Amino acid sequence: MEQRSMSDIIKKMQPLLRKFEGDDELVIHEAKDEAGSNLGDNYTSVMIRTVVVGKYGNGSPYKRNFMTKILPYFRPVAQFINTEALYLIEGYMYEKILPLVGDYGPRCIYVDKDEIIMEDLREKGYANCKRQDYLDLEHTLFTIQTLASWHAKSLSIKLKDPENFEKLASPLKETIFPLDSNVAVGKTVEGGLNSAIDHLESIKLQTAELKKAIEYVKSLRNKCYDIIAKLLSLPKDRYFAICHGDTWINNILYKHDNDGKLLDMKFVDFQISRHTSIAIDFHYFVYSSVRSCIIEDSYDNLIELYHRTFVEKLKEYGVSEGDLKNLTMEWFKSELQKFSLYGLVTGFWLIHAVLANESNVVDMDKITVNDIENMDFFNKIVDETKAERFKFITLHYLRNYMQ
């Protein structure tokens, strides 16, 4: 990508920031771009952090950071994933959905089909947790409650005015798993499954349960894409809501006080937000991002906490007693059951991204079209840490949803 000159940045940013800050006399004197993310943190975007320095109209100093998310036409991935559609969805989420649903992401100052400019949450003290460590109990509980609140607000809007909600949600088209098939994305899901098989078979202690689990996973070969695409294309149920769609650890930023106490969190990356079952976000988050020991010890508690928060918020948002009577724990567990395989397959899919380190992270600027077609960018080396995670989520899924 070409570097922008300071004058180009100022020309772009000054009118936007005058509107954003509500100050027609704001002047930007200096501006510079720098890398906005680490290698392996963004697969369908380029992130640029822009530091601007200037003065408010009253003469007081002005210094802010902003993040620009740029559509990477130049990356091979753009030939296989409809990245333009992803940007349209994310821009729509910032402009139309988040103002209604709530303050769950950064404030956005500019949207078009090629870029999105937003406030830099790092400047306000928000940061990612280390993805390779997965999330501890405190961060998991906080995220579960936040997801439940988001979903409840979205559903309350739908139940109060279904007709307008349908119009509101209609632009959220499925871009990653459309029924008419997107070959490359389908291949990456299959790659995650094949990697799961390789890792599970590498485990030295092959118990009867593990052998049975491996046979089950093998039975899913060449079916994963179709399974997910069909789940995501189901008719819109009355209790489907607008979901984030990509609730993994890299897309969640947390804010702590000076003593390390968790105060708040924000979601980023709304490119695959969907009108679908709330179980989609729950499964995706838990199997991609929560420590195995916490899932093992507290899974039922996570389900209970989510449901309790969800119902409490629905009451707060004025949902009718008739609907509340339908949204029981049994209803939620039936949703989790119906979409459980989505959780397993996407859990496999994300293990490499979560556990990638500096030596094996995917550089999306360097991989070739051939790499994508042949899945060579998946790490083929069997790794003991990954094997344990594959084993855990496979056995957890089978024990909870296939008994």
Secondary structure, DSSP 8 states (H G I E B T S, - for coil): -----HHHHHHHHHHHHHHHHT-TT-EEEEEEEEE-S-TTS-SS-EEEEEEEEEE-TTS-EEEEEEEEEE--TTSGGGGTS-HHHHHHHHHHIIIIIHHHH-S-S--EEEE-SSEEEEE-GGGGTEE---GGG-B-HHHHHHHHHHHHHHHHHHHHHHHH-HHHHHHHHTT----SS-TT--HHHHHHHHHHHHHHHHHHHH-S---HHHHHHHHHHHTTTTTHHHHHHHHHTS---TT-EEE-S--SGGGEEEEE-TT--EEEEEE---TT-EEE-HHHHHHHHHHHHB-HHHHHHHHHHHHHHHHHHHHHHHHHTT--HHHHHHS-HHHHHHHHHHTHHHHHHHHHHHHHHHH--TTT---TTT--HHHHHHTTTS--S--HHHHHHHHHHHHHHHHHH--
